[in-house]
Amino acid sequence: MILDQLIGFFSSDMGIDLGTANTLVLVKDKGIVINEPSVVAVERERYGS
């Protein structure tokens, strides 16, 4: 279908792995393009304690 080909032209196959220590972004034919530590921040006053 033409629409599928058009959408495929403007996008690439990629995956995101939200791991426990690192977040990885993988792109088809390029491998890992981002490998950064995963960080979570919580505002304690808003959520109690």
C-alpha positions in Angstrom: 0.0 0.0 0.0 1.3 3.5 -0.9 0.6 4.9 2.6 2.6 2.2 4.3 5.6 2.9 2.0 5.3 6.6 2.6 5.3 6.1 6.4 8.2 3.7 6.1 10.2 6.3 4.2 10.0 8.7 7.1 10.6 6.3 9.9 13.3 3.7 10.9 13.1 0.5 12.9 14.2 1.2 16.4 13.8 -0.3 19.9 14.0 1.2 23.4 15.2 -0.9 26.4 14.4 0.7 29.7 16.7 -1.5 31.8 17.4 -1.3 35.5 20.8 0.4 35.2 21.0 1.7 31.6 18.5 2.9 29.0 19.4 1.7 25.5 18.1 2.9 22.1 18.8 0.6 19.2 18.4 1.5 15.5 18.2 -1.1 12.7 21.5 -1.5 10.9 23.3 0.8 13.3 23.0 -1.0 16.7 23.0 0.8 20.0 23.0 4.6 19.4 22.3 5.7 23.0 23.5 3.9 26.2 22.8 6.2 29.2 22.3 5.5 32.9 18.6 5.3 33.9 17.6 7.9 36.5 14.3 8.3 38.4 13.6 11.3 40.6 10.8 11.6 43.1 9.6 14.7 44.9 9.1 13.5 48.4 6.9 16.3 49.7 4.3 15.7 47.0 4.1 11.9 47.7 4.3 11.8 51.5 7.0 11.1 54.0 
